[in-house]
Amino acid sequence: MRIVEFQFVNSKVPQFVNQHRGVSSTVKLSVSKTELGGSNPSAPARVLEWVERQIIEQRESGAVMGVGTKKMANTVAAANDDSFGGRVKSFPERTKAFYNDVRTEMRKVTSPSRKEVQATTAVVIVTVFLFGVYFFVVDNVIGRGVDLLFRTFK
């Protein structure tokens, strides 16, 4: 098995990390692909080629494949088979992967506390009240203006 080490050589990343520690606890970073440069639909994704290359390198080096790598290899192999039979064969694997992804994402979901719910409910009630008063005033001003116009040009 090959071990890969990453080193920061002539990089400003460690300095940036040290200067801005704790930002992740106060700022919600976006997970949108479009805000991070997005993807180019006219250029095909190269992920499958990379995965296939990694699998071939591991086989040639005699490395032992982990369970996740084997599953990924099976999914890649099934994804390359575009025939109807290949899609039918890969359906259970794709369905299982989908539900595993759903389970992983659902673990990340958090429910608001009672205090947060009360605070946001209070904000909504106050905002609705203020908008109600605003529209009441605007409606009366416009209504009286129209009545004045009709009485003037009667």
N, C-alpha and C positions, 0 to 999 in steps of 0.2 A: 504494500500500500504506500502511495506517495503522499508526503505531507508538504503542504505549500505554506510558506510564511510570507506575510506581507509586511514590508517595512516602509516607513515614511522617510524617503530620502529627498532632501531639499524641498520639503513640502511645507505649506503653511497650515495644513489641516490640524496638527496638534495645537498650534498656537490659537487657531480659530476655536477649537473645542474648549481650550482652557479659558479663553476670554469670554465665551458665551455659555458657560455652564449654567444649567438650571432653566434654560429657555424653554425646553420641552415641557416643563411642568406648568408654564404660564401661557404658552401659545399653542393653539391647535394648528398643526400643519395639515395642509391639504393633501388628500390622497388621490386627487383627480389627475388622470393622465394628461388631460388637455392643458392643465396649468404647469406641467413639468415638461412641456415641449411636445407632448402628444405622440402620436404614432403616425407613420406615413402609410396610408392605405395602398398607395401605388407601389410601395416597396414591400415585398413579402418578409415576414418575420424570419429571422435566422436562428431561432431558438432550437428548432428540431435538428438543424445541421450541427449545431454546437453540441447538443445532447448526444447525437449519433457519434460525433467525433470523440467525445469523452468516453463513451462506451467502448468504442474500438480501441482507444488508447489503453483503457483498463484491461481489456481482454489480452492485448498484446503484451502488456507488462506483467500479466499473471496476477493482477490484483483481485482480491475477493470483492464481489459486488455486494453492497448493502441491500437491505430489503427495499428501501426507498428507490434506489437506483434500478433495481430489478423491476419494480412497478412502473417506473418512468420508462424503462426500456420497453416493457410490454405495451404501454400506452403509445409510445412513439411508433413502435412496429405496427400497432393497430391503426394509428392515425395515417400511416403511409399507405395502407390498403384502402383505396377508394371504392372498391367494388361493393356491391350490395351485401355479399356474404361477409366481407371484412367489417362492414359497419354493423351488421347483426352480431358478429362474434365479439366486437369490441363494446357493444352496448352495456353489458353488465359491468365491465371494468370502468367505462365512462360514468355510468350511473353511480357506482360506488365512490369514484373520485369526486363526483359532484356533491354527494351527501357528506363526504369527509370535509370538503371545502366549506359547505354550509355549516357543519358542526364547528369547524375552526373559527369561522366568522362570528357565529352566535356566542362563542365563548368571550369574544371581545366586546359584546354588547353589555352596557351597564344601565341599570335603572336609576332614575333620579331619586334623591332622598326626599323625605317628606318636606323638609325645609325648602329645598329647591322647587318642589311642586307648588308649595304655598306662595313662594316669592313670584314665580312666573304667573300663577293664577292672579295674584294681586296686580301685577303689571298689565295683564290682559283686561281685567275689569276696569282699571283706571283709564286705560287707553280707549276702550269702548265708550266709556262715559264721556271722555273728552271729545272724541269724534262725534258722538251724539249731540253734544252741546254745539259743536262747530257747525254741523249740518243743520241743526235747528235754526241757528242764527242766519246762516247763508240762505236757507229756504225762506225765512221770514223777510229778509232783505230783498230777495229776488221777487217774492210774491207781492210785497208792497210796491216795488218798482213797477211791476206789470200792471197792478191795479191803478197806480197813478197814471201810467201811460194810457190805459183804457178810459179813465175818467177825463183826462186832458183832451183826447181826440174823439170824444163821444159825439 
